[in-house]
Amino acid sequence: MEIRKYTADRIPDVLQFERDLRKEEDFWGWEIDEKYIADVAASFEDPAFANSLSLLAYMDGRVVGRIDSTKICSHFDGSAKAYLDWICVIKSYRHRGVARALMQSLRAELKAQGADTLIGLIAANEEAQRFYRSLPNAEIRDEGIWIDL
């Protein structure tokens, strides 16, 4: 397995990952259409995404997992934290250490960037719950809320 940063030149690999993901589980709630592709491509040119960090896990010559985050800096206490936006592994590649490798790499990269805490919402499905509860040096606290703007 190789973990690589998601860069604009890897968009085709990620689009194939999204297609492969849907072949095994088709409940993701968004389409891989021209708008999606254009929005993703534009995000690599937009300075608003400078604090975004996404990593890809490659096995067998293709992306089989990804993790996405963004660094959040706050004047509240002068801290730099990060938000875990998404982690996903193609179903047939789960339970092979892909998610753990992605999480470990993300944590190391964020720490090197000066973040001291990674905050995430936990997916409600049982498999995700087991994964998050097994992470070292992590505890579940507080509640999450999604507010549409």
Contact map, one row per residue, 1 for C-alpha under 8 A:
11100000000000000000000000000000000000000000000000000000111000000000000000000000000000000000000001000000000000000000000000000000000000000000000000000
11110000000000000000000000000000000000000000000000000000111000000000000000000000000000000000000000000000000000000000000000000000000000000000000000000
11111000000000000000000000000000000000000000000000000011110000000000000000000000000000000000000000001100100000000000000000000000000000000000000000000
01111100000000000000000000000000000000000000000000000011110000000000000000000000000000000000000000000000000000000000000000000000000000000000000000000
00111110000000000000000000000000000000000000000000001111000000000000000000000000000000000000000000000000000000000000000000000000000000000000000000000
00011111011000000000000000000000000000000000000000001111000000000000000000000000000000000000000000000000000000000000000000000000000000000000000000000
00001111111000000000000000000000000000000001000000000000000000000000000000000000000000000000000000000000000000000000000000000000000000000000000000000
00000111111000000000000000000000000000001001000000000000000000000000000000000000000000000000000000000000000000000000000000000000000000000000000000000
00000011111100000000000000000000000000000000000000000000000000000000000000000000000000000000000000000000000000000000000000000000000000000000000000000
00000111111111000000000000000000000000000000000000000000000000000000000000000000000000000000000000000000000000000000000000000000000000000000000000000
00000111111111100000000000000000000000011000000000000000000000000000000000000000000000000000000000000000000000000000000000000000000000000000000000000
00000000111111110000000000000000000000000000000000000000000000000000000000000000000000000000000000000000000000000000000000000000000000000000000000000
00000000011111111000000000000000000000000000000000000000000001100000000000000000000000000000000000000000000000000000000000000000000000000000000000000
00000000011111111100000000000000000000000000000000000000000000100000000000000000000000000000000000000000000000000000000000000000000000000000000000000
00000000001111111110000000000001000000000000000000000000000000000000000000000000000000000000000000000000000000000000000000000000000000000000000000000
00000000000111111111000000000000000000000000000000000000000000100000000000000000000000000000000000000000000000000000000000000000000000000000000000000
00000000000011111111100000000000000000000000000000000000000001111000000000000000000000000100000000000000000000000000000000000000000000000000000000000
00000000000001111111110000000001000000000000000000000000000000000000000000000000000000000000000000000000000000000000000000000000000000000000000000000
00000000000000111111111000000001000000000000000000000000000000000000000000000000000000000000000000000000000000000000000000000000000000000000000000000
00000000000000011111111100000000000000000000000000000000000000000000000000000000000000000100000000000000000000000000000000000000000000000000000000000
00000000000000001111111111000000000000000000000000000000000000000000000000000000000000001110000000000000000000000000000000000000000000000000000000000
00000000000000000111111111110000000000000000000000000000000000000000000000000000000000000000000000000000000000000000000000000000000000000000000000000
00000000000000000011111111000000000000000000000000000000000000000000000000000000000000000000000000000000000000000000000000000000000000000000000000000
00000000000000000001111111000000000000000000000000000000000000000000000000000000000000000111000000000000000000000000000000000000000000000000000000000
00000000000000000000111111110000000000000000000000000000000000000000000000000000000000000010000000000000000000000000000000000000000000000000000000000
00000000000000000000111111110000000000000000000000000000000000000000000000000000000000000000000000000000000000000000000000000000000000000000000000000
00000000000000000000010011111000000000000000000000000000000000000000000000000000000000000000000000000000000000000000000000000000000000000000000000000
00000000000000000000010011111100000000000000000000000000000000000000000000000000000000000000000000000000000000000000000000000000000000000000000000000
00000000000000000000000000111110000000000000000000000000000000000000000000000000000000000000000000000000000000000000000000000000000000000000000000000
00000000000000000000000000011111000000000000000000000000000000000000000000000000000000000000000000000000000000000000000000000000000000000000000000000
00000000000000000000000000001111100100000000000000000000000000000000000000000000000000000000000000000000000000000000000000000000000000000000000000000
00000000000000100110000000000111110110000000000000000000000000000000000000000000000000000000000000000000000000000000000000000000000000000000000000000
00000000000000000000000000000011111110000000000000000000000000000000000000000000000000000000000000000000000000000000000000000000000000000000000000000
00000000000000000000000000000001111111000000000000000000000000000000000000000000000000000000000000000000000000000000000000000000000000000000000000000
00000000000000000000000000000000111111100000000000000000000000000000000000000000000000000000000000000000000000000000000000000000000000000000000000000
00000000000000000000000000000011111111110000000000000000000000000000000000000000000000000000000000000000000000000000000000000000000000000000000000000
00000000000000000000000000000001111111111000000000000000000000000000000000000000000000000000000000000000000000000000000000000000000000000000000000000
00000000000000000000000000000000011111111100000000000000000000000000000000000000000000000000000000000000000000000000000000000000000000000000000000000
00000000000000000000000000000000001111111110000000000000000000000000000000000000000000000000000000000000000000000000000000000000000000000000000000000
00000000001000000000000000000000000111111111000000000000000000000000000000000000000000000000000000000000000000000000000000000000000000000000000000000
00000001001000000000000000000000000011111111100000000000000000000000000000000000000000000000000000000000000000000000000000000000000000000000000000000
00000000000000000000000000000000000001111111110000000000000000000000000000000000000000000000000000000000000000000000000000000000000000000000000000000
00000000000000000000000000000000000000111111110010000000000000000000000000000000000000000000000000000000000000000000000000000000000000000000000000000
00000011000000000000000000000000000000011111111010000000000000000000000000000000000000000000000000000000000000000000000000000000000000000000000000000
00000000000000000000000000000000000000001111111000000000000000000000000000000000000000000000000000000000000000000000000000000000000000000000000000000
00000000000000000000000000000000000000000111111111000000000000000000000000000000000000000000000000000000000000000000000000000000000000000000000000000
00000000000000000000000000000000000000000001111111000000000000000000000000000000000000000000000000000000000000000000000000000000000000000000000000000
00000000000000000000000000000000000000000000011111100000000000000000000000000000000000000000000000000000000000000000000000000000000000000000000000000
00000000000000000000000000000000000000000011011111110000000000000000000000000000000000000000000000000000000000000000000000000000000000000000000000000
00000000000000000000000000000000000000000000011111110000000000000000000000000000000000000000000000000000000000000000000000000000000000000000000000000
00000000000000000000000000000000000000000000000111111000000000000000011100000000000000000000000000000000000000000000000000000000000000000000000000000
00000000000000000000000000000000000000000000000011111100000000000001111000000000000000000000000000000000000000000000000000000000000000000000000000000
00001100000000000000000000000000000000000000000000111110000000000001111000000000000000000000000000000000000000000000000000000000000000000000000000000
00001100000000000000000000000000000000000000000000011111000000000111100000000000000000000000000000000000000000000000000000000000000000000000000000000
00111100000000000000000000000000000000000000000000001111100000000111000000000000000000000000000000000100010000000000000000000000000000000000000000000
00111100000000000000000000000000000000000000000000000111110000111110000000000000000000000000000000000100000000000000000000000000000000000000000000000
11110000000000000000000000000000000000000000000000000011111000111100000000000000000000000000000001000100000000000000000000000000000000000000000000000
11110000000000000000000000000000000000000000000000000001111111111000000000000000000000000000000000000000000000000000000000000000000000000000000000000
11000000000000000000000000000000000000000000000000000000111111110000000000000000000000000000000000000000000000000000000000000000000000000000000000000
00000000000000000000000000000000000000000000000000000000011111000000000000000000000000000000000000000000000000000000000000000000000000000000000000000
00000000000000000000000000000000000000000000000000000000011111100000000000000000000000000000000000000000000000000000000000000000000000000000000000000
00000000000010001000000000000000000000000000000000000000011111110000000000000000000000000000000000000000000000000000000000000000000000000000000000000
00000000000011011000000000000000000000000000000000000001111011111100000000000000000000000000000000000000000000000000000000000000000000000000000000000
00000000000000001000000000000000000000000000000000000001111001111100000000000000000000001100100001000000000000000000000000000000000000000000000000000
00000000000000001000000000000000000000000000000000000001110000111110000000000000000000111100000001100100000000000000000000000000000000000000000000000
00000000000000000000000000000000000000000000000000000111100000111111000000000000000001111000000000000100000000000000000000000000000000000000000000000
00000000000000000000000000000000000000000000000000000111000000001111100000000000000111110000000000000110010000000000000000000000000000000000000000000
00000000000000000000000000000000000000000000000000011110000000000111110000000000000111100000000000000000000000000000000000000000000000000000000000000
00000000000000000000000000000000000000000000000000011100000000000011111000000000011111000000000000000000000000000000000000000000000000000000000000000
00000000000000000000000000000000000000000000000000111000000000000001111100000000011110000000000000000000000000000000000000000000000000000000000000000
00000000000000000000000000000000000000000000000000111000000000000000111110000001111000000000000000000000000001000010000000000000000000000000000000000
00000000000000000000000000000000000000000000000000100000000000000000011111000001111000000000000000000000000000000000000000000000000000000000000000000
00000000000000000000000000000000000000000000000000000000000000000000001111100111100000000000000000000000000000000000000000000000000000000000000000000
00000000000000000000000000000000000000000000000000000000000000000000000111111111000000000000000000000000000000000000000000000000000000000000000000000
00000000000000000000000000000000000000000000000000000000000000000000000011111110000000000000000000000000000000000000000000000000000000000000000000000
00000000000000000000000000000000000000000000000000000000000000000000000001111110000000000000000000000000000000000000000000000000000000000000000000000
00000000000000000000000000000000000000000000000000000000000000000000000001111110000000000000000000000000000000000000000000000000000000000000000000000
00000000000000000000000000000000000000000000000000000000000000000000000011111111000000000000000000000000000000000000000000000000000000000000000000000
00000000000000000000000000000000000000000000000000000000000000000000000011111111100000000000000000000000000000000011000000000000000000000000000000000
00000000000000000000000000000000000000000000000000000000000000000000001111000111110000000000000000000000000000000111100000000000000000000000000000000
00000000000000000000000000000000000000000000000000000000000000000000001110000011111000000000000000000000000000000011111000000000000000000000000000000
00000000000000000000000000000000000000000000000000000000000000000000111100000001111100000000000000000000000001000011111000000000000000000000000000000
00000000000000000000000000000000000000000000000000000000000000000000111100000000111110000000000000000000000000000000011100000000000000000000000000000
00000000000000000000000000000000000000000000000000000000000000000011110000000000011111100000000000000000000000000000011110000000000000000000000000000
00000000000000000000000000000000000000000000000000000000000000000011110000000000001111100000000000000000000000000000000110000000000000000000000000000
00000000000000000000000000000000000000000000000000000000000000000111100000000000000111110000000000000000000000000000000000000000000000000000000000000
00000000000000000000000000000000000000000000000000000000000000001111000000000000000111111000000000100000000000000000000000000000000000000000000000000
00000000000000000000000000000000000000000000000000000000000000001110000000000000000001111100000000100000000000000000000000000000000000000000000000000
00000000000000000000100000000000000000000000000000000000000000011100000000000000000000111110110001100000000000000000000000000000000000000000000000000
00000000000000001001100100000000000000000000000000000000000000011000000000000000000000011111110000000000000000000000000000000000000000000000000000000
00000000000000000000100110000000000000000000000000000000000000000000000000000000000000001111110000000000000000000000000000000000000000000000000000000
00000000000000000000000100000000000000000000000000000000000000000000000000000000000000000111110000000000000000000000000000000000000000000000000000000
00000000000000000000000000000000000000000000000000000000000000010000000000000000000000001111111101000000000000000000000000000000000000000000000000000
00000000000000000000000000000000000000000000000000000000000000000000000000000000000000001111111111100000000000000000000000000000000000000000000000000
00000000000000000000000000000000000000000000000000000000000000000000000000000000000000000000111111000000000000000000000000000000000000000000000000000
00000000000000000000000000000000000000000000000000000000000000000000000000000000000000000000111111000000000000000000000000000000000000000000000000000
00000000000000000000000000000000000000000000000000000000000000000000000000000000000000000000011111111000000000000000000000000000000000000000000000000
10000000000000000000000000000000000000000000000000000000100000011000000000000000000000001000111111111100000000000000000000000000000000000000000000000
00000000000000000000000000000000000000000000000000000000000000001000000000000000000000111000010011111110000000000000000000000000000000000000000000000
00000000000000000000000000000000000000000000000000000000000000000000000000000000000000000000000011111111000000000000000000000000000000000000000000000
00100000000000000000000000000000000000000000000000000000000000000000000000000000000000000000000011111111100000000000000000000000000000000000000000000
00100000000000000000000000000000000000000000000000000011100000001110000000000000000000000000000001111111110000000000000000000000000000000000000000000
00000000000000000000000000000000000000000000000000000000000000000010000000000000000000000000000000111111111000000000000000000000000000000000000000000
00000000000000000000000000000000000000000000000000000000000000000000000000000000000000000000000000011111111100000000000000000000000000000000000000000
00100000000000000000000000000000000000000000000000000000000000000000000000000000000000000000000000001111111110000000000000000000000000000000000000000
00000000000000000000000000000000000000000000000000000010000000000010000000000000000000000000000000000111111111000000000000000000000000000000000000000
00000000000000000000000000000000000000000000000000000000000000000000000000000000000000000000000000000011111111100000010000000000000000000000000000000
00000000000000000000000000000000000000000000000000000000000000000000000000000000000000000000000000000001111111110000000000000000000000000000000000000
00000000000000000000000000000000000000000000000000000000000000000000000000000000000000000000000000000000111111111000000000000000000000000000000000000
00000000000000000000000000000000000000000000000000000000000000000000001000000000010000000000000000000000011111111111000000000000000000000000000000000
00000000000000000000000000000000000000000000000000000000000000000000000000000000000000000000000000000000001111111111000000000000000000000000000000000
00000000000000000000000000000000000000000000000000000000000000000000000000000000000000000000000000000000000111111110000000000000000000000000000000000
00000000000000000000000000000000000000000000000000000000000000000000000000000000000000000000000000000000000011111110000000000000000000000000000000000
00000000000000000000000000000000000000000000000000000000000000000000000000000001000000000000000000000000000001111111000000000000000000000000000000000
00000000000000000000000000000000000000000000000000000000000000000000001000000011110000000000000000000000000001111111110000000000000000000000000000000
00000000000000000000000000000000000000000000000000000000000000000000000000000011110000000000000000000000000001100111110000000000000000000000000000000
00000000000000000000000000000000000000000000000000000000000000000000000000000001110000000000000000000000000000000011111000000000000000000000000000000
00000000000000000000000000000000000000000000000000000000000000000000000000000000111100000000000000000000001000000011111100000000000000000000000000000
00000000000000000000000000000000000000000000000000000000000000000000000000000000111100000000000000000000000000000000111110000000000000000000000000000
00000000000000000000000000000000000000000000000000000000000000000000000000000000001110000000000000000000000000000000011111000000000000000000000000000
00000000000000000000000000000000000000000000000000000000000000000000000000000000000110000000000000000000000000000000001111100000000000000000000100000
00000000000000000000000000000000000000000000000000000000000000000000000000000000000000000000000000000000000000000000000111110001100100000000000000000
00000000000000000000000000000000000000000000000000000000000000000000000000000000000000000000000000000000000000000000000011111001100000000000000000000
00000000000000000000000000000000000000000000000000000000000000000000000000000000000000000000000000000000000000000000000001111101100000000000000000000
00000000000000000000000000000000000000000000000000000000000000000000000000000000000000000000000000000000000000000000000000111111100000000000000000000
00000000000000000000000000000000000000000000000000000000000000000000000000000000000000000000000000000000000000000000000000011111110000000000000000000
00000000000000000000000000000000000000000000000000000000000000000000000000000000000000000000000000000000000000000000000000001111111000000000000000000
00000000000000000000000000000000000000000000000000000000000000000000000000000000000000000000000000000000000000000000000001111111111100000000000000000
00000000000000000000000000000000000000000000000000000000000000000000000000000000000000000000000000000000000000000000000001111111111110000000000000000
00000000000000000000000000000000000000000000000000000000000000000000000000000000000000000000000000000000000000000000000000000111111111000000000000000
00000000000000000000000000000000000000000000000000000000000000000000000000000000000000000000000000000000000000000000000000000011111111100000000000000
00000000000000000000000000000000000000000000000000000000000000000000000000000000000000000000000000000000000000000000000001000001111111100000000000000
00000000000000000000000000000000000000000000000000000000000000000000000000000000000000000000000000000000000000000000000000000000111111100111000000000
00000000000000000000000000000000000000000000000000000000000000000000000000000000000000000000000000000000000000000000000000000000011111110000000000000
00000000000000000000000000000000000000000000000000000000000000000000000000000000000000000000000000000000000000000000000000000000001111111100000000000
00000000000000000000000000000000000000000000000000000000000000000000000000000000000000000000000000000000000000000000000000000000000001111100000000000
00000000000000000000000000000000000000000000000000000000000000000000000000000000000000000000000000000000000000000000000000000000000000111110000000000
00000000000000000000000000000000000000000000000000000000000000000000000000000000000000000000000000000000000000000000000000000000000010111111000000000
00000000000000000000000000000000000000000000000000000000000000000000000000000000000000000000000000000000000000000000000000000000000010001111100000000
00000000000000000000000000000000000000000000000000000000000000000000000000000000000000000000000000000000000000000000000000000000000010000111110000000
00000000000000000000000000000000000000000000000000000000000000000000000000000000000000000000000000000000000000000000000000000000000000000011111000000
00000000000000000000000000000000000000000000000000000000000000000000000000000000000000000000000000000000000000000000000000000000000000000001111100000
00000000000000000000000000000000000000000000000000000000000000000000000000000000000000000000000000000000000000000000000000000000000000000000111110000
00000000000000000000000000000000000000000000000000000000000000000000000000000000000000000000000000000000000000000000000010000000000000000000011111000
00000000000000000000000000000000000000000000000000000000000000000000000000000000000000000000000000000000000000000000000000000000000000000000001111100
00000000000000000000000000000000000000000000000000000000000000000000000000000000000000000000000000000000000000000000000000000000000000000000000111110
00000000000000000000000000000000000000000000000000000000000000000000000000000000000000000000000000000000000000000000000000000000000000000000000011111
00000000000000000000000000000000000000000000000000000000000000000000000000000000000000000000000000000000000000000000000000000000000000000000000001111
00000000000000000000000000000000000000000000000000000000000000000000000000000000000000000000000000000000000000000000000000000000000000000000000000111
